[in-house]
Amino acid sequence: MTVDKSAAKAILRDPQGNVLVLRRSASHPHVPFTSDLPGGTFEADEQSIDALIREVREEIGLDVGSMKVVLIDSRVVEAYGKRVQTDFYEVTGFQEQPKVILDSEHDKFEWLPVRELTHVGFFEDQVREYVAKDT
């Protein structure tokens, strides 16, 4: 199966189990003002975990390289007319709720209980399955 690009996304869980959800800003190149999870596309010759760590650092100013990072799903999804190989990670092990510093692609964020995760990006099936397993 051919893919057009690859991406890595993260479910970041704070010590209370809440999940970080971002909102895409007006300047985001794809579907502005919609919910999103931290992460993004791979650069040339980049491995999935490295892309995740880099994208999280770029988007929210957080280094998750020393956290517990577990691949929980990997599948091809249709997004914006492209086939995207998406690796979906859970990131845990924070001692306190991390400080979030948003980049220009996002304008808001909130920490939500898992059961409130809905309509998050183009990977809704992955999120729905994650919520079902957690609740």
Buried (B, 14 or more C-beta within 10 A) or exposed (E): EEEBBBBBBBBBBBEEEBBBBBBBBEEBEEEEEBBBBBBBBBEEEBEBBBBBBBBBBBBBEBEBEEBEBEEBBBEBBEBEEEBBBBBBBBBBEBEEEBEBEBBEBBBEBEBBEBEEBEEBBBBEEBBEBBBEEBE
